Amino acid sequence: MKRSVVHHTFTVERRYKAQPSRVFAAWSDPHAKAKWFHGPDERSRDPLELDFRVGGKERASGVSKDGTRHTYDAIYLNIAPDERFILTYWMHIDDTPISASLQTVEFARDGGGTLLTFTEQAAFLDGFDGPASREEGTRWLLEQLAQAIGG
């Protein structure tokens, strides 16, 4: 196999009707996050593991209909409650690493709601994933978050 790496940085802004503390809690509370942070419904889901603290780990995984396991593993590097968090994460398909990323999520008061700014710096490995699908997946997850918190 020919090895490759594609680097890409993207930012997505999304406004929510809820206050920053509520949007932040949807990321930091394991029960709240499990409601929206998962793959497509046709994929099975293992229980979300979330230890939301600096140095804490997170794991989300599931199996698609074809039997392929998709795994997300993260470590939290910085947390400023209700303002931001920074984590590093990597993804695998079965035992094959497909990407490694640094992610920053910022929460700012926006009138009566929240402006969320999501920035990811990613390294996509060996052609298994790429910038377009990651950005699309991120936007989909942020919409799932909106539905979970009521806008």
PASEBA-1860 file (N, C-alpha, C; in nm, 3 decimals):
! residues 151
1> MKRSVVHH> 0.083/-0.118/0.000/0.000/0.000/0.000/0.087/0.125/0.000 ~ 0.053/0.220/-0.084/0.123/0.348/-0.086/0.069/0.435/0.026 ~ 0.157/0.484/0.111/0.119/0.568/0.225/0.107/0.713/0.180 ~ 0.010/0.784/0.241/-0.008/0.926/0.211/-0.068/0.996/0.332 ~ -0.055/1.127/0.335/-0.120/1.208/0.437/-0.166/1.339/0.371 ~ -0.288/1.377/0.399/-0.344/1.503/0.350/-0.379/1.586/0.473 ~ -0.321/1.707/0.481/-0.349/1.798/0.592/-0.459/1.895/0.550 ~ -0.548/1.924/0.644/-0.657/2.016/0.613/-0.707/2.080/0.743
9> TFTVERRY> -0.736/2.210/0.737/-0.796/2.282/0.849/-0.928/2.341/0.802 ~ -1.030/2.327/0.886/-1.158/2.391/0.853/-1.223/2.444/0.980 ~ -1.311/2.542/0.961/-1.387/2.603/1.070/-1.533/2.606/1.030 ~ -1.619/2.570/1.123/-1.763/2.577/1.104/-1.820/2.659/1.219 ~ -1.901/2.760/1.185/-1.973/2.835/1.287/-2.119/2.793/1.283 ~ -2.179/2.781/1.401/-2.320/2.741/1.410/-2.383/2.813/1.527 ~ -2.499/2.874/1.504/-2.570/2.942/1.611/-2.677/2.851/1.669 ~ -2.689/2.859/1.802/-2.789/2.782/1.875/-2.873/2.877/1.959
17> KAQPSRVF> -2.999/2.842/1.980/-3.090/2.926/2.060/-3.058/2.918/2.208 ~ -2.996/2.812/2.252/-2.966/2.790/2.394/-2.844/2.871/2.440 ~ -2.838/2.896/2.570/-2.725/2.967/2.631/-2.596/2.883/2.622 ~ -2.478/2.948/2.625/-2.352/2.873/2.617/-2.340/2.760/2.720 ~ -2.388/2.780/2.843/-2.375/2.675/2.943/-2.453/2.550/2.903 ~ -2.567/2.566/2.838/-2.647/2.451/2.795/-2.582/2.380/2.676 ~ -2.529/2.458/2.583/-2.463/2.398/2.466/-2.336/2.327/2.511 ~ -2.261/2.390/2.600/-2.139/2.327/2.654/-2.174/2.196/2.724
25> AAWSDPHA> -2.281/2.195/2.803/-2.321/2.074/2.876/-2.357/1.961/2.779 ~ -2.408/1.995/2.661/-2.442/1.891/2.563/-2.317/1.819/2.514 ~ -2.201/1.883/2.526/-2.073/1.821/2.491/-2.009/1.753/2.611 ~ -2.026/1.809/2.730/-1.948/1.764/2.846/-2.019/1.661/2.933 ~ -2.150/1.650/2.926/-2.225/1.553/3.004/-2.242/1.425/2.923 ~ -2.196/1.311/2.974/-2.200/1.187/2.895/-2.340/1.149/2.847 ~ -2.442/1.167/2.932/-2.578/1.129/2.893/-2.632/1.222/2.785 ~ -2.604/1.352/2.797/-2.650/1.449/2.697/-2.578/1.426/2.564
33> KAKWFHGP> -2.447/1.402/2.569/-2.371/1.384/2.445/-2.410/1.257/2.372 ~ -2.441/1.151/2.446/-2.478/1.024/2.384/-2.604/1.035/2.299 ~ -2.687/1.137/2.326/-2.811/1.155/2.251/-2.786/1.203/2.108 ~ -2.674/1.272/2.084/-2.653/1.329/1.951/-2.519/1.292/1.888 ~ -2.420/1.250/1.965/-2.286/1.225/1.912/-2.272/1.078/1.877 ~ -2.312/1.045/1.755/-2.304/0.908/1.707/-2.312/0.910/1.555 ~ -2.280/0.798/1.497/-2.285/0.785/1.352/-2.428/0.770/1.304 ~ -2.444/0.743/1.175/-2.578/0.725/1.117/-2.656/0.616/1.190
41> DERSRDPL> -2.789/0.628/1.187/-2.875/0.535/1.260/-2.859/0.390/1.217 ~ -2.817/0.367/1.092/-2.803/0.228/1.047/-2.679/0.160/1.106 ~ -2.596/0.235/1.176/-2.477/0.180/1.241/-2.508/0.147/1.386 ~ -2.467/0.029/1.433/-2.486/-0.004/1.575/-2.400/0.092/1.658 ~ -2.435/0.108/1.785/-2.360/0.199/1.872/-2.319/0.129/1.999 ~ -2.191/0.136/2.030/-2.145/0.094/2.161/-2.174/0.210/2.257 ~ -2.185/0.185/2.387/-2.206/0.297/2.480/-2.092/0.399/2.470 ~ -2.127/0.526/2.469/-2.028/0.634/2.467/-1.951/0.633/2.598
49> ELDFRVGG> -1.819/0.641/2.589/-1.734/0.655/2.707/-1.682/0.798/2.707 ~ -1.709/0.874/2.815/-1.669/1.015/2.820/-1.623/1.051/2.960 ~ -1.496/1.090/2.971/-1.436/1.140/3.094/-1.392/1.282/3.063 ~ -1.486/1.376/3.077/-1.464/1.515/3.033/-1.387/1.593/3.139 ~ -1.256/1.583/3.129/-1.162/1.658/3.214/-1.030/1.662/3.140 ~ -0.943/1.755/3.174/-0.811/1.760/3.110/-0.741/1.627/3.136 ~ -0.696/1.564/3.029/-0.636/1.432/3.036/-0.737/1.319/3.026 ~ -0.865/1.353/3.032/-0.970/1.252/3.023/-0.986/1.202/2.880
57> KERASGVS> -1.042/1.082/2.870/-1.056/1.017/2.739/-1.202/1.003/2.701 ~ -1.222/0.990/2.570/-1.354/0.967/2.515/-1.343/0.861/2.407 ~ -1.446/0.776/2.397/-1.448/0.674/2.291/-1.593/0.658/2.245 ~ -1.608/0.662/2.112/-1.736/0.632/2.049/-1.706/0.532/1.938 ~ -1.788/0.429/1.929/-1.766/0.330/1.824/-1.896/0.261/1.789 ~ -1.895/0.200/1.673/-2.011/0.126/1.626/-1.974/0.045/1.503 ~ -2.067/-0.039/1.462/-2.043/-0.128/1.350/-2.148/-0.102/1.242 ~ -2.103/-0.083/1.118/-2.195/-0.062/1.007/-2.253/-0.196/0.962
65> KDGTRHTY> -2.354/-0.191/0.877/-2.424/-0.313/0.833/-2.331/-0.414/0.767 ~ -2.221/-0.365/0.707/-2.129/-0.458/0.641/-2.028/-0.520/0.738 ~ -2.041/-0.488/0.869/-1.954/-0.547/0.970/-1.829/-0.466/1.000 ~ -1.815/-0.348/0.940/-1.698/-0.264/0.962/-1.713/-0.184/1.091 ~ -1.612/-0.190/1.177/-1.613/-0.113/1.302/-1.550/0.024/1.279 ~ -1.619/0.129/1.324/-1.571/0.267/1.317/-1.547/0.313/1.461 ~ -1.426/0.364/1.489/-1.390/0.402/1.625/-1.331/0.541/1.629 ~ -1.376/0.619/1.727/-1.329/0.755/1.757/-1.273/0.751/1.898
73> DAIYLNIA> -1.144/0.790/1.913/-1.080/0.799/2.044/-1.025/0.939/2.062 ~ -1.048/1.000/2.180/-1.004/1.137/2.204/-0.941/1.151/2.342 ~ -0.859/1.256/2.355/-0.803/1.297/2.483/-0.822/1.448/2.494 ~ -0.877/1.493/2.607/-0.901/1.636/2.630/-0.773/1.704/2.678 ~ -0.737/1.813/2.610/-0.613/1.884/2.638/-0.634/2.012/2.719 ~ -0.749/2.078/2.698/-0.776/2.206/2.763/-0.926/2.222/2.776 ~ -0.971/2.269/2.892/-1.113/2.294/2.913/-1.130/2.424/2.989 ~ -1.207/2.516/2.932/-1.249/2.639/2.999/-1.402/2.633/3.002
81> PDERFILT> -1.462/2.594/3.115/-1.605/2.568/3.120/-1.689/2.679/3.058 ~ -1.785/2.637/2.976/-1.880/2.724/2.906/-1.814/2.816/2.803 ~ -1.683/2.804/2.781/-1.613/2.889/2.686/-1.545/2.812/2.573 ~ -1.472/2.702/2.607/-1.402/2.625/2.503/-1.351/2.495/2.560 ~ -1.319/2.407/2.467/-1.239/2.289/2.500/-1.156/2.256/2.377 ~ -1.043/2.190/2.402/-0.953/2.146/2.296/-0.923/1.998/2.322 ~ -0.930/1.921/2.215/-0.899/1.780/2.226/-0.821/1.734/2.103 ~ -0.758/1.622/2.117/-0.697/1.556/2.004/-0.769/1.423/1.989
89> YWMHIDDT> -0.793/1.384/1.864/-0.861/1.256/1.844/-0.809/1.187/1.720 ~ -0.832/1.056/1.716/-0.793/0.976/1.601/-0.908/0.881/1.572 ~ -0.917/0.843/1.445/-1.024/0.753/1.403/-0.966/0.631/1.334 ~ -1.036/0.518/1.352/-0.998/0.391/1.290/-1.119/0.331/1.219 ~ -1.092/0.260/1.113/-1.188/0.168/1.054/-1.129/0.030/1.078 ~ -1.200/-0.052/1.155/-1.146/-0.177/1.207/-1.013/-0.144/1.276 ~ -0.902/-0.202/1.235/-0.772/-0.172/1.299/-0.688/-0.073/1.220 ~ -0.746/-0.014/1.116/-0.671/0.076/1.028/-0.691/0.222/1.069
97> PISASLQT> -0.584/0.294/1.105/-0.598/0.436/1.137/-0.630/0.515/1.010 ~ -0.732/0.605/1.019/-0.771/0.683/0.902/-0.745/0.833/0.918 ~ -0.732/0.882/1.043/-0.706/1.025/1.062/-0.662/1.052/1.205 ~ -0.598/1.168/1.221/-0.562/1.223/1.352/-0.590/1.372/1.346 ~ -0.649/1.427/1.452/-0.693/1.567/1.447/-0.673/1.638/1.579 ~ -0.665/1.772/1.569/-0.671/1.862/1.682/-0.799/1.942/1.662 ~ -0.883/1.946/1.766/-1.014/2.010/1.754/-1.030/2.113/1.865 ~ -1.079/2.230/1.828/-1.111/2.335/1.924/-1.257/2.372/1.907
105> VEFARDGG> -1.333/2.372/2.016/-1.473/2.411/2.012/-1.491/2.528/2.109 ~ -1.538/2.642/2.054/-1.554/2.764/2.133/-1.702/2.801/2.141 ~ -1.742/2.855/2.256/-1.881/2.891/2.284/-1.884/3.038/2.323 ~ -1.958/3.120/2.249/-1.967/3.263/2.278/-2.114/3.304/2.286 ~ -2.145/3.390/2.381/-2.280/3.442/2.393/-2.313/3.516/2.264 ~ -2.433/3.492/2.213/-2.478/3.552/2.087/-2.624/3.593/2.105 ~ -2.644/3.717/2.152/-2.779/3.760/2.186/-2.830/3.671/2.297 ~ -2.944/3.603/2.274/-2.999/3.512/2.373/-2.951/3.370/2.356
113> GTLLTFTE> -2.858/3.349/2.265/-2.812/3.213/2.237/-2.661/3.199/2.239 ~ -2.612/3.111/2.152/-2.470/3.077/2.149/-2.419/3.073/2.006 ~ -2.302/3.130/1.986/-2.227/3.110/1.862/-2.120/3.006/1.893 ~ -2.129/2.891/1.829/-2.030/2.786/1.844/-1.934/2.794/1.726 ~ -1.805/2.797/1.756/-1.703/2.797/1.652/-1.622/2.669/1.667 ~ -1.629/2.586/1.565/-1.565/2.454/1.564/-1.450/2.459/1.464 ~ -1.328/2.436/1.511/-1.210/2.436/1.424/-1.140/2.302/1.436 ~ -1.108/2.244/1.321/-1.037/2.116/1.320/-0.915/2.125/1.230
121> QAAFLDGF> -0.803/2.076/1.280/-0.680/2.062/1.204/-0.656/1.911/1.193 ~ -0.667/1.860/1.070/-0.669/1.715/1.052/-0.556/1.667/0.962 ~ -0.514/1.544/0.987/-0.423/1.470/0.899/-0.499/1.344/0.858 ~ -0.533/1.335/0.729/-0.607/1.221/0.676/-0.506/1.122/0.618 ~ -0.517/0.997/0.660/-0.414/0.898/0.632/-0.452/0.802/0.520 ~ -0.365/0.787/0.426/-0.367/0.680/0.325/-0.496/0.672/0.243 ~ -0.566/0.786/0.229/-0.682/0.793/0.142/-0.809/0.731/0.195 ~ -0.813/0.695/0.324/-0.932/0.632/0.381/-1.042/0.732/0.415
129> DGPASREE> -1.007/0.857/0.433/-1.102/0.964/0.465/-1.044/1.091/0.405 ~ -1.122/1.199/0.405/-1.073/1.322/0.347/-1.149/1.443/0.397 ~ -1.101/1.562/0.357/-1.160/1.686/0.407/-1.310/1.701/0.380 ~ -1.355/1.670/0.261/-1.496/1.692/0.228/-1.588/1.607/0.316 ~ -1.557/1.480/0.332/-1.645/1.395/0.413/-1.639/1.432/0.561 ~ -1.522/1.477/0.611/-1.511/1.516/0.751/-1.591/1.643/0.778 ~ -1.582/1.740/0.687/-1.661/1.862/0.706/-1.810/1.831/0.700 ~ -1.850/1.748/0.607/-1.991/1.709/0.595/-2.037/1.639/0.722
137> GTRWLLEQ> -1.957/1.547/0.773/-1.991/1.477/0.897/-2.000/1.571/1.016 ~ -1.911/1.669/1.022/-1.913/1.767/1.130/-2.041/1.849/1.125 ~ -2.077/1.897/1.008/-2.201/1.976/0.994/-2.322/1.891/1.034 ~ -2.322/1.764/0.997/-2.431/1.675/1.033/-2.439/1.660/1.185 ~ -2.325/1.640/1.251/-2.324/1.627/1.397/-2.372/1.755/1.465 ~ -2.332/1.871/1.414/-2.374/1.997/1.474/-2.524/2.019/1.457 ~ -2.582/1.966/1.351/-2.727/1.969/1.333/-2.793/1.872/1.431 ~ -2.733/1.755/1.452/-2.784/1.661/1.552/-2.785/1.726/1.690
145> LAQAIGG> -2.679/1.802/1.720/-2.672/1.876/1.847/-2.788/1.974/1.857 ~ -2.815/2.048/1.751/-2.926/2.145/1.752/-3.058/2.076/1.785 ~ -3.080/1.961/1.724/-3.205/1.888/1.750/-3.212/1.839/1.895 ~ -3.098/1.799/1.949/-3.094/1.748/2.087/-3.123/1.856/2.190 ~ -3.082/1.980/2.162/-3.103/2.089/2.260/-3.218/2.181/2.222 ~ -3.288/2.148/2.114/-3.403/2.229/2.074/-3.366/2.356/2.002 ~ -3.268/2.346/1.916/-3.233/2.460/1.831/-3.106/2.524/1.868
END
